[in-house]
Structure formats: C-alpha cells, structure tokens
Amino acid sequence: MTTTTDPAAGAADTAAVRRAIAATARPPRPGPLSTALTFGWRGMLKVKHVPEQLLDVTVTPVMFLLMFTYLFGGAIAGSTSAYLDYTLPGLLVMSVLFTTVYSGVSLNTDLTKGVVDRFRSLPIWRPAPLLGSLLGDSVRYVVAGTVIIVVGIALGYRPEGGPLGAVAALALVVVFSFGLSWVFSVLGLLMRSPNAVMNAGFMGIFPLTFLSNVFVDPRTLPGPLEAFVEANPISVLATASRSLMAGQPDGVAILVSLAVAAALAAVFLPVTTRLYRSR
Amino acid sequence: MSTRTALAIEATGLTKSFGETQAVAGVDLVVPAGSIYGVLGPNGAGKTTTIRMLATLIRPDAGSARVLGHDVTTEADAVRGLVSLTGQLASVDEELTGRENLVLIGRLLGHRRAAARARADELLEAFGIAEAATRLVKHYSGGMRRRLDIAASIVVTPQLVFLDEPTTGLDPRSRNQVWEIARALVAEGTTILLCTQYLEEADQLADGIAVIDRGRVIAEGTPGQLKASVGSGRLHVRLLDPGRRAEAAGLFDRAVGAVTPAADPTVLTAACADAGRAAVGLAELARAGIGLADFSLDQPSLDEVFLALTGHLAADEPALQEQPS
C-alpha cells in the first residue's frame, strides 16, 4: 500500500467523461426527510473520520468531574462520594451543553468552505443541511453525555433511578441541546471564523454553567447571586437531570426545561434559516 | 421532448451591491445553449457575484435573468434543477473522501444508495480519481480537487455548468486536464459559463466572451472579434545593435505603424495592420543596414485586448511621452 503516490498520477479519461455525462437520467427528487437524513449521514462521516473531535468536547467535562470531585468535593459536600452524587447529573448537563457550541463552530467551518455553495445550488429542501447537521450533532451529544455517565459510574456513582433514570436524564439534556444549538447556529452564521464562534460561544456558556447549581447548592450563595442562579435555565435543567437520575422526576423542572428548549428553537430556528438563506 | 431553449442565459441589467460597494453594475449577458461562454475580467470585476446571481445563490438588487428559460428569482428551484456550480473555492467537502462526496451529492439528488455508489465509482474512474477515492479530499492535490469538483457537478447531467475560475492555482498539466474535461462536457451538449481571469483560458475554450470590468460588460464577441476590435497585429524585431534603435524606430513609424515603447533596448515593436507593411518595414531596415537578430509578427493576444479595453476606462494617467528622438 503506497500512501504517497505521485499526486499527478491520475488523469481524466476524456472518452469516459463523455460517456459519464451522456448516460444519466434524473432520478425523482428526494423528500425533505430523506434529504435531511443524508446530511445527517454526512455529519456521522465527519465523526468517523475525525473521532478525536469527540474527545475534544468530553475532555473538559471529564477534567472538571475529576477535579471538582476530588479537589473540592470533600470541602463542598463533606465527602467526595456525596459530592459526586450531587454534581454528576449537573456535569452531564455541562458536558452536553458545551458540545452544542461545536454545532455553531462546524456550521461556521462549513460556510468558510465552498461546499455550502454547492448545497445551496442543489434543488433540495432549503433547511435540510441545517436539520441534517443537527442529526449528526445529536450523536455527539449522546456520546458526550454517555462518557460522563460512564466515568461517573467508574468513580463510584450509582444513580438511584437506575439505568432508566440515567437514560431519561441523558435524553432530556439532549433534547434541551437541540433547542440551544440554534443559538450557536446563529452565532455560527454571524461570526467571521470558527474560532470566533468558539470564543463567543464559550464566553456565554461557561459563566452560565458556573453560575448555575451544577457545582454548588445555590442556598450557600449571597442573595442576588442565589436569585440569578435559581432563575438560570441551566439550573432548572440540572435539577431536572438530578431528579431523573435519582428516580424522582421533578415534573415542573422537566416541563420548564422542555419549554425553554422549545422557546429557544422557536426564536432562533427561523433566524438561522433566514440567515442561512441570505448568506 | 427537449425543453432546452436556444438561449441558456439571458440576463439584463443585473445589479448587486454589498454595502457601499457596487459589485455588479448592470450586466447584460446572452449565452447561447451548447457553447462555452467566457466571462473574462480581473479580480474583483464582479464575475463571481454575477455567477452567484445566475446560480440562484444570491438575489440581484435589480435587473433580471432567465437561465434555461426560468427566472432566477421567481423560479429559483427550477433553475437549481438544471444547473451545477463549481465555485471559486472548490465546492467539495474536504473532510470527506472523494467517493463520499460523490455519493452524498448523488443521494441529495435522489439516487438510491446503490445507484449513488455506482455513479460515484463511474465518475471517479472517468476523472482519474479512483485511486484516491477513499482518501480525504483535504489531502488531494489542487488538480484532483478540481476534477472531483467537476465530477460532483455532473453526478446528474446538468444542462448548464458554472465554472468559476476552474484552473486558478493549477499547474499547466492539471489545467490542461480541466480544459479537456470542459471540452468533453460541451461536446455532449452541456452549456458552460466560464469565469476566468486568464485570457489564454477564454481564448482556448470560449466560443463567446464578455469582458467585464468594475461590474460592467465592457466588450463582447468571439475571441476573433475582440482581437479585431483592437485593430492590428504587431511586428516585433530584435536589433543586433541597440544603438540604432532610435533610427529603426523612425523608419518603422513611417513604414509600418506606431512604435510602442519596450523595456528591452534591443526590441522594437510596432503596430502592424497587415503583413505587406511588415515586409516593407523589414526591407527598409535592411536598406539602412540595420541588422536583425530576430523578427516576428503576431495577432494581438487577448491580454492586449483586455489592456486596450480597460486601459480606456482607467486612462487617468497620460500615455508615455518621453520617447527618445
């Protein structure tokens, strides 16, 4: 197997090119769903070719998991295992939400390449590339979430709600991420470079995650900060995730989380498609 | 059966501005079906913006265009079904393999999985990319990437292909291959709108050319007509003795045509309408005893056509006047 062949080795065969262009009949147009699924397949292929990108998005949360549990766990919750019980469902939220930033980054990366021009010149359902990449992203979300849960279990975390509770929590967080990812898609369409999207995205999601109840119980915070943290949708999501993991679903938190996700999508999805069309 | 109209593109008064800058300032184009039509101009002339309007990627601010009989704004989807675009940046996905790119396009155009794969393999073979089919496109050479790009444009045979600067940055060998492919497409009845800043490329490929500068078409015609519009060919001589250049220039001015300044002191170039006058000029030099190392007579290149045409527009500096003698 030679990997470094002469780059000019291949050459077009003009007769074959003529045969190739002469011979085709146009197939019937695919439906919107099938088109979106094809773009989803494209997203999977990218993960397949560069599996390291999954590491990128899970390394930070795993690092936080280890650091907070062993460094601060004892101080915050009295023992590392007690803290792990508290923080793991929150870290699940953090891990998956961080991954949503990459949806915007990869959209922006696409836009800097010529391939989007081709997609936009095809006779296909217009939002298909966006919805399709979301399907691909959802795989990343699930992987990011699963890694955290698995590492947590390895460290001794045992969800009261059992596997079902863990899966339910993961599903809720992934659904929430669908809504949130449109915010980063808008950023991805507005910013000039993938790096700018990354920076802006984390500048928003990082403080929002820390100013939530993911790491600490807000009752220990000064009044105004406590009010902010309680109102932070990420706190609500973390509470919902915690309740599912514990096998005692908090209906209000779950509903509010879903409502926030729906609201984010309702606002930012139309903006995204509009921006995408006019790029 | 055929829905093909005699005109592939018919554009009038296309205009597009980005903020303060007017990228396209009223472009009219008439492109007959089944030909290669060249849009020639320097960087920033508005070529790409024009193509993007015709390929329905952006809407014109004013003016209208019909592509294969369909209006680009009101029937954009119908246009998309008949055309293919290879953009200035190669319009392929660098993070996928060559084969995956072609299967992806095939699937998006409605082929079933097996048909999309078969078509991808056929095209990879025809375009000489079969060996690199499973390599990521980001590791492709420029020429391979361009060939894949064009292959992606004909996964389903289009009636019109937009080629935006298809050979920019390619070595001569790869460039020739792209030219061969373009000729093959046209031989099978596809129309090509070719944007290029290379005069040689338009001369080699195009049946008709529109020269575009600062968002306007400043000249139109066949390569031959454009050359004729500049008027004359040129007689070049290389003198044995540069010291006699001024004398020779005087003879040429009278016997042949206006002498143009040249950087090389041994070279003398004069406008020359016909070969007979060139013979007279050379005879005059011989009679005066001015020895020649070399002489040639050529048609104006498209380069000169372009300079002559845009030179008029950009003529804010006076022509060189410090001629010796």
Contacts between the chains, C-beta under 8 A, distances in Angstrom:
chain1	res1	chain2	res2	distance
A	5	B	131	6.8
A	7	B	141	3.8
A	7	B	143	7.6
A	7	B	144	7.1
A	8	B	141	6.9
A	8	B	143	6.6
A	8	B	171	7.8
A	8	B	173	6.0
A	8	B	174	7.0
A	9	B	131	6.8
A	10	B	127	7.8
A	10	B	128	3.4
A	10	B	129	5.6
A	10	B	130	7.2
A	10	B	131	5.8
A	10	B	132	6.7
A	10	B	144	6.5
A	10	B	147	7.8
A	11	B	128	4.4
A	11	B	177	6.1
A	12	B	126	6.8
A	12	B	127	4.9
A	12	B	128	4.9
A	12	B	147	5.8
A	12	B	177	5.1
A	12	B	180	6.3
A	12	B	181	5.4
A	13	B	125	7.5
A	13	B	126	5.6
A	13	B	127	7.9
A	13	B	128	6.5
A	14	B	180	5.2
A	14	B	181	7.2
A	14	B	183	7.7
A	14	B	184	4.9
A	16	B	125	6.4
A	16	B	126	3.5
A	17	B	126	4.8
A	17	B	127	6.7
A	17	B	180	8.0
A	17	B	181	5.6
A	17	B	184	4.4
A	17	B	185	7.4
A	18	B	184	4.8
A	18	B	187	6.2
A	18	B	188	5.5
A	19	B	126	7.2
A	20	B	122	5.6
A	20	B	123	5.7
A	20	B	126	4.5
A	20	B	154	6.8
A	21	B	154	5.0
A	21	B	157	5.3
A	21	B	184	7.2
A	21	B	185	5.8
A	21	B	188	4.8
A	21	B	190	6.6
A	22	B	157	7.5
A	22	B	188	5.0
A	23	B	157	7.9
A	24	B	119	7.4
A	24	B	154	7.9
A	24	B	155	7.9
A	24	B	156	5.6
A	24	B	157	4.5
A	26	B	81	7.8
A	26	B	109	7.6
A	26	B	110	7.6
A	26	B	156	5.2
A	26	B	157	7.7
A	27	B	109	6.5
A	27	B	110	3.8
A	27	B	111	5.1
A	27	B	112	7.6
A	27	B	115	7.1
A	27	B	156	7.1
A	28	B	110	5.4
A	29	B	81	7.9
A	29	B	109	7.9
A	29	B	110	5.2
A	30	B	107	7.3
A	30	B	108	7.0
A	30	B	109	7.6
A	30	B	110	4.6
A	35	B	108	6.1
A	38	B	104	6.7
A	38	B	107	4.5
A	38	B	108	5.6
A	39	B	108	8.0
A	41	B	104	7.6
A	41	B	107	7.7
A	42	B	93	7.2
A	42	B	96	7.0
A	42	B	100	7.9
A	42	B	104	5.8
A	45	B	95	7.9
A	45	B	96	5.6
A	45	B	100	5.7
A	46	B	95	5.1
A	46	B	96	7.2
A	49	B	95	6.2
A	49	B	96	7.2
A	49	B	97	7.9
A	49	B	136	6.2
A	50	B	95	7.0
A	113	B	89	6.4
A	113	B	93	7.4
A	113	B	94	6.4
A	114	B	87	4.3
A	114	B	88	7.0
A	114	B	89	3.3
A	114	B	90	5.5
A	114	B	91	4.2
A	114	B	92	7.3
A	115	B	91	5.6
A	115	B	92	6.0
A	115	B	93	4.6
A	115	B	94	7.7
A	117	B	52	7.8
A	117	B	55	7.9
A	117	B	57	6.1
A	117	B	85	6.1
A	117	B	87	4.3
A	117	B	89	7.6
A	117	B	91	5.2
A	118	B	85	6.1
A	118	B	86	8.0
A	118	B	87	7.0
A	118	B	91	3.7
A	118	B	92	7.4
A	118	B	105	7.5
A	118	B	152	6.7
A	119	B	108	7.7
A	120	B	56	8.0
A	120	B	57	5.5
A	121	B	55	5.0
A	121	B	56	6.8
A	121	B	57	6.2
A	121	B	80	5.9
A	121	B	83	6.9
A	121	B	84	7.1
A	121	B	85	4.2
A	122	B	80	6.1
A	122	B	105	7.6
A	122	B	108	5.7
A	122	B	109	6.9
A	123	B	77	5.7
A	123	B	80	4.1
A	123	B	81	4.1
A	123	B	109	7.7
A	124	B	108	5.6
